[in-house]
Amino acid sequence: MAKLGFVGLGVMGSRVVKRLLDAGHQVAGYNRTKSKAQWLLDAGMKWADTPRMVAENSDITFTMVTNTNALRNVMEGKEGLLAGISKGKIHVDMSTVSPVFSQELAKQIEAKGAAMLDSPVSGSVVTLEEGKLSIMVGGDAAVFEKVKPILLDIGPKVTHVGKNGLAVTMKIATNLSLAVQMLAFSEGVLLAEKSGIKRETAVEVLLNSVIASPMVKYRGPFVLDMPDEAWFDCYMMQKDMNLALELGRELQVPLPTTAVTNEFLSAARGMGLEKQDFAVMFDVLAQMSGVKR
């Protein structure tokens, strides 16, 4: 098996590494806070002191970080991944970042005789742990075929969508619907609740109705009991919504529901709920409706 390297061991990245380890892969990892990766070290992951060391000791490297700036930080500089990538190696970025930056990064990597794929995922911690994650990939088709068996160890559905930058574009197009659906679900729950229907009953009915997408099924119950650790917080979701709105302006595609939903994320952050899961938009709408949490 190829030697793998992984930079960015957050909520999702760490669990991707765990699936790779469980599949028998050798993985070297790096994270800004080493203590957060201890459970992976206990599971067999090797530690690298810098992103550069990850790249130097791996055939295929992965990144999964919070945003464009975070990706830039781990890629650039004397100890960055770019410094350790050499001819013949492959880099797979699983972050949701600016498609323009992703394409620029791919060119920098190609200039070193290596190759890059953008490979963001669609799903949550639950779908990842259950082995149901969906993965989209942008980049050279031949490089994709080399990496595809490894990606299938992460999730069962892996789709090549086109050239570099198009997978992260597809991810942005997907993610805007998550927040829009959550806000619409919240509207339905609150309309039912203020009419006299118990919140629990409204949630049960909606989760068993035709509107119950996979996302609504696993995140809808958050309006009853918000998790202590956000699966995808307001800050992260708004980052993706802003990327979508930027693309919409560039491509002249109106995104009215995205724009409205984005304002509720701004309101949530203004209320000090930035680190809560984006489902906390329900609380914002509830307060506006005169309904207590």
LINRA-V981851 format. One record per pair of residues at least 4 apart in sequence whose ideal C-beta (glycine too) atoms are under 7 Angstrom apart, sorted by the first residue. I is the first residue (numbers start at 0). GAP is how many residues later the second one is. D is the distance in whole Angstrom. If there is no record, write none. Layout:
i = <I	I>
gap = <GAP	GAP>
d = <D	D>
This chain:
i = <0	0	0	1	1	2	2	2	2	3	3	3	3	3	3	3	4	4	4	4	4	4	4	4	5	5	5	5	5	6	6	6	6	6	6	6	7	7	7	7	7	8	8	8	8	8	8	8	8	9	10	11	11	11	11	12	12	13	13	13	14	14	14	14	15	15	15	15	16	16	16	16	16	17	17	17	18	18	18	19	19	19	19	20	20	20	20	20	22	26	26	27	27	27	27	27	28	28	28	28	28	29	29	29	29	30	30	33	36	37	38	39	40	40	47	47	47	48	49	50	50	50	50	50	51	51	51	51	51	51	52	52	53	53	53	53	54	54	54	54	55	58	59	59	59	59	60	60	61	61	62	62	62	62	62	62	63	63	64	64	64	64	65	65	66	66	67	67	67	67	68	69	70	70	70	70	71	73	73	74	74	74	74	75	75	77	78	80	80	81	84	84	84	84	84	85	85	86	86	86	87	87	88	89	89	89	89	89	90	90	90	91	91	91	92	92	92	92	93	93	93	94	95	95	95	95	95	95	96	96	96	97	97	98	98	98	98	99	100	101	101	101	101	101	102	102	102	103	104	104	105	105	105	105	106	108	108	108	109	109	114	114	114	115	115	116	116	116	116	116	116	117	117	117	117	117	117	118	118	118	118	118	119	119	119	119	120	120	120	120	121	121	121	122	122	122	122	122	123	123	123	124	124	125	125	126	126	127	130	130	131	131	132	132	133	133	134	134	134	134	134	135	135	135	135	135	136	136	136	136	136	136	137	137	137	137	137	137	137	137	138	138	138	138	139	140	140	142	143	143	146	147	147	150	151	151	160	160	160	161	164	165	166	167	168	168	169	170	171	171	171	171	171	174	175	175	175	175	175	175	176	177	177	178	178	178	178	178	178	179	179	179	179	180	180	180	180	181	181	181	181	181	182	182	182	182	183	184	184	184	184	185	185	185	185	185	186	186	187	187	188	188	188	188	188	188	189	189	189	189	189	190	191	191	192	192	192	192	193	193	196	196	197	198	198	199	199	200	201	202	202	202	202	202	203	204	205	205	205	206	206	206	206	207	210	211	211	213	214	215	218	220	221	221	221	221	222	222	225	225	225	225	226	226	229	229	229	230	231	231	231	231	232	232	232	232	232	233	233	233	233	233	233	233	233	233	234	234	234	235	236	236	236	237	237	237	238	239	240	240	240	240	240	241	242	243	243	243	244	244	244	244	244	245	246	247	247	247	254	255	256	257	260	261	262	263	263	263	263	264	264	264	265	266	266	267	267	267	267	268	268	270	272	272	275	280	281	282	282	283	284	285	285>
gap = <23	24	25	57	58	23	54	55	56	16	21	22	23	54	56	58	23	43	49	50	52	53	56	57	7	11	21	23	56	23	44	47	54	56	67	74	5	23	55	56	57	4	5	8	20	22	27	28	31	4	114	4	52	113	116	4	51	4	23	26	4	110	113	114	4	48	112	138	4	10	12	23	28	4	22	25	4	134	135	5	7	133	134	4	6	22	23	24	130	18	19	18	20	26	29	30	8	11	16	18	19	18	20	21	24	5	6	13	4	4	4	5	4	6	5	6	9	4	29	4	23	28	29	30	4	27	28	29	31	32	4	31	4	7	27	30	6	26	29	30	28	30	30	32	87	90	20	30	30	32	8	11	18	30	31	32	30	31	5	6	9	30	4	170	30	172	4	29	30	33	4	4	4	22	24	26	4	6	7	5	6	7	30	4	6	5	4	4	10	26	4	6	24	27	29	26	28	25	26	27	25	26	25	24	25	53	56	57	18	23	25	25	27	55	9	23	25	26	25	26	27	25	24	72	75	76	79	144	4	5	71	4	145	4	66	69	70	4	4	4	16	62	63	66	4	61	62	4	4	11	4	10	33	58	4	5	6	7	4	5	24	25	28	23	48	20	21	22	26	27	30	20	21	46	47	49	50	16	17	18	32	48	16	47	48	51	12	13	14	34	12	49	52	4	5	9	10	11	4	94	107	4	106	4	92	5	6	5	24	25	23	24	21	22	21	23	16	19	20	22	23	23	25	31	34	35	7	21	22	23	24	30	23	24	25	26	27	28	29	30	4	5	24	25	4	4	19	4	4	16	4	4	10	7	4	6	5	6	9	4	4	4	4	4	4	78	4	4	4	68	71	72	75	65	4	64	65	68	79	82	4	4	37	4	58	62	82	86	99	4	77	78	81	4	32	34	35	4	37	96	97	99	4	78	81	98	4	4	21	31	35	4	37	95	96	99	4	98	4	18	4	10	13	14	17	34	4	95	96	99	101	4	5	10	4	6	9	98	95	97	4	5	4	4	25	4	24	4	4	4	17	18	20	21	4	4	5	6	14	5	9	10	13	4	5	4	5	4	4	4	60	4	4	5	55	57	56	59	50	51	53	54	4	50	45	46	47	46	4	5	45	46	41	42	43	44	45	4	31	34	35	39	40	42	44	46	4	34	39	4	4	28	41	4	24	27	4	4	4	17	20	21	24	4	4	4	11	14	4	10	13	14	17	4	4	5	6	7	4	4	4	4	4	4	4	4	17	20	21	4	13	16	4	4	17	5	12	13	16	4	5	13	7	10	4	4	4	4	10	4	4	5	7>
d = <7	6	7	4	5	5	7	5	5	6	5	7	5	6	5	7	5	7	4	6	7	3	4	7	7	5	6	5	5	5	5	6	7	5	5	6	4	7	5	4	4	5	4	6	6	4	6	5	7	6	6	6	6	7	6	7	4	7	7	6	7	6	5	6	7	6	7	6	6	6	6	6	6	6	7	6	6	6	5	4	5	6	7	6	6	5	5	6	4	5	7	4	5	6	5	6	6	6	5	7	7	5	7	6	5	6	5	7	6	6	6	4	6	6	4	4	7	6	4	7	5	6	5	4	6	5	6	7	5	4	6	7	6	6	7	7	5	5	3	5	4	6	5	7	6	7	6	5	5	6	6	6	7	5	7	6	4	6	4	5	6	5	5	7	6	5	6	4	5	5	6	7	6	7	5	5	6	6	6	5	5	5	6	5	6	6	7	6	7	6	5	6	6	6	5	6	7	7	3	6	7	7	4	7	5	6	7	6	6	7	5	5	5	6	7	7	5	7	5	6	6	7	5	6	5	7	7	6	6	6	6	7	6	6	4	5	5	6	6	7	5	7	5	5	7	5	4	7	6	6	6	4	7	4	6	5	7	4	7	7	7	6	4	6	7	5	7	4	6	6	6	5	7	6	6	5	5	6	7	5	7	6	6	6	5	4	5	7	5	7	4	7	5	3	6	7	4	6	7	6	5	6	5	6	5	4	5	5	7	6	7	7	6	3	6	4	5	6	5	7	5	5	5	4	5	6	5	7	7	5	7	5	6	6	6	5	6	4	3	7	6	6	7	5	7	7	6	7	6	5	6	6	6	5	7	6	5	5	5	4	6	6	6	7	6	7	6	6	7	6	5	5	6	4	6	7	6	4	7	5	6	6	5	6	5	6	5	7	6	6	5	6	5	6	6	6	6	6	6	6	6	6	7	5	6	5	7	6	7	5	6	6	7	6	4	5	6	7	6	6	6	6	5	6	7	6	6	6	6	5	6	7	4	4	6	5	6	6	6	6	5	5	7	6	7	6	6	6	6	6	6	6	6	6	7	6	6	7	7	5	7	6	5	6	6	5	5	7	6	5	5	7	5	7	6	4	7	4	6	6	7	6	7	6	6	6	4	5	5	6	6	6	7	5	6	6	7	6	5	5	5	6	5	6	5	7	7	7	5	7	6	6	4	6	6	4	7	6	6	6	7	4	6	6	6	6	6	5	7	6	6	6	7	6	6	5	7	4	6	7	6	6	7	7	6	6	5	5	7	7	7	7	6	6	5	4	5	6	5	7	4	7	5	7	4	6	6	6	6	7	6	4	6>
